Amino acid sequence: MTISRWEPFKDLMTLREAMDRLFEDSFVRPGTRWTPTEATRLSLPLDVYTTDEEIVVSAAIPGVDPDSVEITIEGNNLSIKGEVAGPLDNVDYVLQERAYGTFSRSLRLNIPVNADKAEANFDKGVLTLTIPKQDAVKPRTIKVLPKD
């Protein structure tokens, strides 16, 4: 059995080299290890706000044909699905940073809505969905009358 002396600085340097390699691979040369596949799934960031009358949902989906976007409201669940067209097949890319593939986003509204009266607009790559609230949840103003 051989006894060897522990040298903590030697191990620390090894850890430092490993961290340098990690950061270099992640930040200095981003995307070199990432290759998109057919099953690439995109995230769909949303902006959602409410007014007294409606819920408004907006999402930036540039380059998507409005007819290919599927919007479903079932009860208080909203679902938006679609696909961003893939890259060209007959070219060799020097740089390819734009994401492509299918996207899907589901959201629980938690406010009763009139799904039948919902409207969707698509302008300059921004999808805006306007969903009216049900009358029961719309705020009402009650005027207080003075007592005579």
One Martini backbone bead per residue (centre of mass of N, CA, C, O) as a GRO file, in nm:
protein
  148
    1MET     BB    1   0.096   0.037   0.024
    2THR     BB    2   0.043   0.370  -0.079
    3ILE     BB    3   0.145   0.690   0.031
    4SER     BB    4  -0.002   1.002  -0.041
    5ARG     BB    5   0.013   1.330  -0.083
    6TRP     BB    6  -0.190   1.594  -0.037
    7GLU     BB    7  -0.274   1.843  -0.300
    8PRO     BB    8  -0.491   2.098  -0.310
    9PHE     BB    9  -0.383   2.283  -0.549
   10LYS     BB   10  -0.396   2.071  -0.769
   11ASP     BB   11  -0.707   2.032  -0.755
   12LEU     BB   12  -0.782   2.330  -0.797
   13MET     BB   13  -0.665   2.357  -1.082
   14THR     BB   14  -0.850   2.150  -1.208
   15LEU     BB   15  -1.112   2.301  -1.148
   16ARG     BB   16  -1.037   2.558  -1.299
   17GLU     BB   17  -1.004   2.429  -1.576
   18ALA     BB   18  -1.293   2.325  -1.593
   19MET     BB   19  -1.431   2.603  -1.575
   20ASP     BB   20  -1.296   2.730  -1.820
   21ARG     BB   21  -1.409   2.526  -2.022
   22LEU     BB   22  -1.706   2.576  -1.970
   23PHE     BB   23  -1.712   2.882  -2.041
   24GLU     BB   24  -1.590   2.862  -2.321
   25ASP     BB   25  -1.808   2.672  -2.444
   26SER     BB   26  -2.062   2.857  -2.367
   27PHE     BB   27  -1.961   3.174  -2.448
   28VAL     BB   28  -1.742   3.193  -2.674
   29ARG     BB   29  -1.890   2.927  -2.833
   30PRO     BB   30  -2.182   2.950  -2.927
   31GLY     BB   31  -2.351   2.667  -3.073
   32THR     BB   32  -2.144   2.431  -3.143
   33ARG     BB   33  -2.328   2.191  -2.995
   34TRP     BB   34  -2.581   2.296  -3.144
   35THR     BB   35  -2.832   2.100  -3.310
   36PRO     BB   36  -3.089   2.103  -3.495
   37THR     BB   37  -3.406   1.951  -3.504
   38GLU     BB   38  -3.714   1.833  -3.581
   39ALA     BB   39  -3.789   1.841  -3.248
   40THR     BB   40  -3.800   2.132  -3.212
   41ARG     BB   41  -3.890   2.342  -2.931
   42LEU     BB   42  -4.060   2.626  -2.873
   43SER     BB   43  -4.097   2.914  -2.719
   44LEU     BB   44  -4.384   3.126  -2.597
   45PRO     BB   45  -4.395   3.435  -2.535
   46LEU     BB   46  -4.602   3.634  -2.314
   47ASP     BB   47  -4.859   3.886  -2.304
   48VAL     BB   48  -5.069   3.966  -2.017
   49TYR     BB   49  -5.385   4.143  -1.988
   50THR     BB   50  -5.622   4.348  -1.814
   51THR     BB   51  -5.945   4.466  -1.819
   52ASP     BB   52  -6.269   4.532  -1.758
   53GLU     BB   53  -6.356   4.360  -2.039
   54GLU     BB   54  -6.062   4.207  -2.086
   55ILE     BB   55  -5.836   3.980  -2.241
   56VAL     BB   56  -5.484   4.013  -2.330
   57VAL     BB   57  -5.293   3.847  -2.587
   58SER     BB   58  -4.938   3.841  -2.667
   59ALA     BB   59  -4.733   3.739  -2.962
   60ALA     BB   60  -4.420   3.676  -3.106
   61ILE     BB   61  -4.443   3.548  -3.465
   62PRO     BB   62  -4.232   3.557  -3.690
   63GLY     BB   63  -4.295   3.407  -4.007
   64VAL     BB   64  -4.595   3.336  -3.960
   65ASP     BB   65  -4.876   3.196  -4.061
   66PRO     BB   66  -5.188   3.270  -3.953
   67ASP     BB   67  -5.327   2.995  -4.057
   68SER     BB   68  -5.118   2.806  -3.869
   69VAL     BB   69  -5.266   2.904  -3.619
   70GLU     BB   70  -5.374   2.756  -3.307
   71ILE     BB   71  -5.674   2.839  -3.127
   72THR     BB   72  -5.775   2.747  -2.787
   73ILE     BB   73  -6.086   2.744  -2.594
   74GLU     BB   74  -6.122   2.564  -2.276
   75GLY     BB   75  -6.280   2.719  -2.075
   76ASN     BB   76  -5.982   2.834  -1.893
   77ASN     BB   77  -5.818   2.735  -2.153
   78LEU     BB   78  -5.527   2.826  -2.334
   79SER     BB   79  -5.421   2.759  -2.681
   80ILE     BB   80  -5.104   2.774  -2.865
   81LYS     BB   81  -5.027   2.683  -3.208
   82GLY     BB   82  -4.728   2.603  -3.416
   83GLU     BB   83  -4.497   2.702  -3.696
   84VAL     BB   84  -4.163   2.737  -3.783
   85ALA     BB   85  -3.991   2.750  -4.043
   86GLY     BB   86  -3.739   2.614  -4.180
   87PRO     BB   87  -3.467   2.581  -4.337
   88LEU     BB   88  -3.287   2.573  -4.600
   89ASP     BB   89  -3.169   2.306  -4.808
   90ASN     BB   90  -2.975   2.457  -5.053
   91VAL     BB   91  -2.775   2.552  -4.813
   92ASP     BB   92  -2.485   2.702  -4.655
   93TYR     BB   93  -2.436   2.790  -4.342
   94VAL     BB   94  -2.258   3.025  -4.151
   95LEU     BB   95  -2.520   3.135  -3.993
   96GLN     BB   96  -2.754   3.007  -3.726
   97GLU     BB   97  -3.004   3.163  -3.498
   98ARG     BB   98  -3.275   3.091  -3.581
   99ALA     BB   99  -3.557   2.958  -3.479
  100TYR     BB  100  -3.722   2.634  -3.516
  101GLY     BB  101  -4.052   2.500  -3.517
  102THR     BB  102  -4.248   2.412  -3.272
  103PHE     BB  103  -4.531   2.555  -3.093
  104SER     BB  104  -4.646   2.572  -2.740
  105ARG     BB  105  -4.922   2.716  -2.541
  106SER     BB  106  -5.044   2.717  -2.208
  107LEU     BB  107  -5.331   2.873  -2.033
  108ARG     BB  108  -5.463   2.988  -1.735
  109LEU     BB  109  -5.707   3.233  -1.675
  110ASN     BB  110  -5.912   3.253  -1.411
  111ILE     BB  111  -6.140   3.376  -1.607
  112PRO     BB  112  -6.437   3.431  -1.719
  113VAL     BB  113  -6.525   3.373  -2.064
  114ASN     BB  114  -6.601   3.467  -2.412
  115ALA     BB  115  -6.511   3.263  -2.659
  116ASP     BB  116  -6.709   3.346  -2.898
  117LYS     BB  117  -6.579   3.666  -2.885
  118ALA     BB  118  -6.311   3.613  -2.985
  119GLU     BB  119  -6.006   3.779  -3.103
  120ALA     BB  120  -5.773   3.772  -3.386
  121ASN     BB  121  -5.458   3.934  -3.448
  122PHE     BB  122  -5.224   4.012  -3.728
  123ASP     BB  123  -4.926   4.223  -3.681
  124LYS     BB  124  -4.608   4.223  -3.761
  125GLY     BB  125  -4.577   3.932  -3.594
  126VAL     BB  126  -4.832   3.995  -3.400
  127LEU     BB  127  -5.026   3.836  -3.169
  128THR     BB  128  -5.373   3.925  -3.091
  129LEU     BB  129  -5.577   3.841  -2.810
  130THR     BB  130  -5.931   3.893  -2.756
  131ILE     BB  131  -6.108   3.840  -2.440
  132PRO     BB  132  -6.403   3.843  -2.311
  133LYS     BB  133  -6.569   3.893  -2.038
  134GLN     BB  134  -6.786   3.808  -1.827
  135ASP     BB  135  -7.037   3.978  -1.676
  136ALA     BB  136  -6.985   3.871  -1.377
  137VAL     BB  137  -6.669   4.005  -1.376
  138LYS     BB  138  -6.748   4.279  -1.421
  139PRO     BB  139  -6.726   4.583  -1.321
  140ARG     BB  140  -6.921   4.778  -1.092
  141THR     BB  141  -7.088   5.083  -1.052
  142ILE     BB  142  -7.199   5.230  -0.743
  143LYS     BB  143  -7.413   5.466  -0.650
  144VAL     BB  144  -7.423   5.696  -0.392
  145LEU     BB  145  -7.692   5.805  -0.208
  146PRO     BB  146  -7.829   6.044  -0.045
  147LYS     BB  147  -7.984   6.121   0.244
  148ASP     BB  148  -8.292   6.300   0.314
   0.00000   0.00000   0.00000
